[in-house]
Amino acid sequence: MYDESKSAWPDDASARPPPAPVGQPGIDGIEYAPIARPANLSQYPSLNLGWREALLDLLGVFGLMIGAEILLGGAVRRLIERYPESGIFLLNTMFGVFTIVAVGLFVWGRHLRASSLGLSRPNVRMVIGALVLGIPACFLAAMAGATLYVWTTGSSMDDIVQQREGFFALVPDPSIMTFVLFAGFTGFHEELLFRGFALPRLCVILRSRFLGVIACSIIFGLVHGYQGAVSIYQTAMLSVVFCGLVLLSRSLWPAVLVHAAFNAINFALIPIIRDHLPELLERTS
């Protein structure tokens, strides 16, 4: 029972009344914190946002990046003209820096943590398994994308070779700097934007993880249209693999590392493929 001669309830917890609802005082006039109420937390890629908030986040981030491209695009292009050997990587680096800044601003504004982007501590075994299975899956996805492109557009191998030839002409020769920028940094900032930030919000907006993956992959493919039409199909199929990795692992790191490794392998092969493209083009003709 309550001891009126004291200002607190007795040590016996069973004698204390239950805490009052939030915002209402208890029997003794004290407003108790909702200790017993479970925290409103979610694990990546789930997200505790309404569809309007998720849509505003997406429009805000992509709007900031488009605005940065409009404001600084001319200066970057002049820099590319001055240093043509690093052209495409300068543009990609600018894109990556603005990606990290824009995503960081919106995550901070929502009072979210890095774990909401899938950047919690990775499981080493899971990462190794993702690398073993994910890299072959990426090459199969790229082949499937090229096949789908030929089937849906009626194009020939000659068209694909010509598109690849145009893109390869933009890629500088391999170096430590270009490997770091193209493989490592690109793998990180693209995964941060598309699978870390955009995918959970698309799933909220569309109320379906399946539709979220489809939408994320279509957007990812369209962003890579500068590499040629076939690249839209291939990168969209690659996105399905990356989305699968984050959904299965509940972490962004497997997709980041697989993406970086896939880029590194392709970048190392580009000089070899570029040297044989004329011969391949002649054969397909």
N, C-alpha and C positions, 0 to 999 in steps of 0.2 A: 504493500500500500504506500501511498505517497506520504512522506514525512513533511508536514507543514512547517516544521521548524528549520528545514533546510531549503536551500534554493535550487537543489538539483534532485533528480530521481535517484533512488538507492542503487547500489552497485548491482543488485540482482536484475539482470537484463529481462527476465521473464515478467518482472513487475512493472516494466516500463510500457507505456502505451505505444502503439505503432506510429511511425512517422505520419504526419499529415500530408495530404497531397501538395504538390508544388504550388507555391504562392499562397497557401493557407497556413495559419499558425496552428500548432498542436495544442493539446489540452493545457500545457504549461506556458503557452504564449510564444514558444520558440518555433521558428520556421525551420524545419529540417530539410537538409539537402536530399535529393532523390538518390540515395546511395544504392538502393536495391534495384533501381531501374537500369536495364542493360544499356550500354553505350550504343549510340547510333553509328556503328562502324561498318565498313564493307571492305572486302578484300578485292584487290585488282584482279580482273578488269571490271568488277561491279563498281557502281558509282552512285552515291546518294545525292543525285541532282534531279530536278524536274526537267521535263523535255524543253521547256522554255529556257531554263538556265543553260542546259547543254547546247542548245542552238545558239544562244548568245555567245557562249564561249567559242564555238567553232567560227561563227561569223567574225568575232572580234580578232581572233588569232590570224585567220587568213586575211582579214581586212588590213591588219597591221603589216603583214608581210607584203601584200600587194602595194600598200602605200609606200613602204620602204623601197620596193622595186621601182616605183614611179619616181620617187625623189632621188634615189642614188643610182638607178640603173644606168644613166648616161655616163656618170663618172666611172662606174665599174667597166663599162664597155670601152671607154677610152683607155683604161688601164690594161684591158685585155689586148687592145690593139698595140699597145706599147710593149707588152710582154706576151706575145702570141704563144710561146712555148708552155705557158701556164694558164692559157685562156679559160678553158672550161672549169678548171679547178678554182680559179679566183671567184667565178660566179657561184660555184657550188659552196665555197667557203663562206661567202657573204650570205647565201641562203641559210646555211647552217647556223651562223651566228645569230641572225634574226629569229630563226626558229627557237633556239634556246632561250633568247631574251623574251620573246612573245609568250611562249608556253610558261616560262617561269613567272611572268607577271600575272597571268590568269590563275595559275595554281596558287600563288601567294595571295591574290585578291579573294579567292574562295576559301582561304585559310586551310588549304589542303597540304598534305605532305608529299615528299618525293615518292613515297610508297603508293600513292594514288596513280602514279604514272608507271608502276611496275618496277621501280628502281630500288626495291628492298634488297637485302643481302641474298645473293643467288645460292641455290643448291648446287654444289660442285658436280655431283653425279648427274643431276638433271642437265646441266650445261654440257657435260661431256656427251651424254646421250643425244642431246639436241644437235651437237656438231656432227656426230656419227651419222645420224639419220637425216638431219636437215639439209646438209650440203648436197647429197645425192638427190633429195627431193626437189631442191631448187633447180638443178639441171633438168630433171624430168619436167618440172613446171615450165621452164623456158622452152623446152621442146614442144610441150603441149600447147603453149601459147602461139608458137610459130605455126604449128599445124592448124590450130583454130583460125589463125589469120588467113592462111591459104584457103581453107575450106569456106570461110564466110565471105571472103572478098574475091575469090577466083584468081588471086595473084599467083605468080610463079616464083620459083627459087631465084630467078634472075632479079625480080623486084626486091626480094629480101637482101640479096648480095649488094645491090646498089644502095639500099638504105644503110646497110652496115658500113659500106665504104664511105659514105658521107659522114657518118658519126665517127668512125675511126680516124678520119682526117682531123677531127677536132681534138683528139686525145693525144697529149704529149707522150714522149718516151718515158718508160718507167724510171723512177728515182725514189730515194727514201722519202722525200717530201710528198711526192704524188701518191706513193703507196699509203702514207699516213693519212693524207687528206681524202683520197678516193675510197680507200678500204675502211679505215678506222673511223674517221670523222663523219663520213657520209653514212656509214652504217648506223652510227649513234644518232645523229640528228634526224635522219629520216624515220627511224623507228620511234624516236621520242615524239615526233609530230603525229605520225600516222597510226601507229599501234599503241603508243603510250597515252597520247592526248585525244586523238580523233576517234579511235575505235570505241572506247567506253562510252563516249558521248553519242556516237551514232547508234549504238545499241540501245541507249536510253531513248533517243528520239524515235527510233523505229520499233522499239519495244520487242526486239528480237536480235539475238546474237547472230543468227544466220544472215538476216538482212543487213545487220551492221557490218559483217565481214564482206558481203557483196558490195555494199556502198563504199566501204573503205578501199577495197581493191580497185573498183572502177575509178575513184578519185586518184589513187596512187598511179594507176596506169596512164590517166590523162595528163598528169603532171610530167610524165616522162615522154610526152609526145614529141619533144624536140629531138629525140633520138630516132624518130621515124615511126610510121604507123605500126609496124610489126612490134616495136618496143612497147606500145600501149598494151597489146595483148600479152606479151611476155611478162612485163612488170606487174600487170594485174594478176596473172597466175602466180607469180612469185609472192605477191601480197597475201594470197590465200594461204600459202605455206607459212609465212611469217605470222599471220593471224592465228593459224592453228597452233603454232608454237607457244604464243602467249596465252591462249585460252587453256591449253593443256598444262602448262607450267605455272600459270598465274604469276608470271614474272616477265619483264621486258628483256632481261639479259640474254636468254637463249636466242631470241630473234636478233638482237644486236650483234652477237658474236657470229651467228650463221650468216647474217647479211654481210658483215665485214669480211668474213672468210670467202664468201661467194664473190664479192667484189674483187678481193685480192687475187683470186685464181683467174678471174676473167681479165683483170688488168695485166697479169703476167702473160696471158695468152694473146692479148691484142696484137703485139708486134709480130708474132708468128702468123696469126690469121691475116693481118694486114699485108704481109709479104706475099701470101698465097691467094689474096682476093682476085687479082687480075687473071690468074690461071683458072680460078673457080668460075669467074664471070665468063671467061671464054668458053669453058666447058658447058655451062648452062645455056649459053647462047647457041 
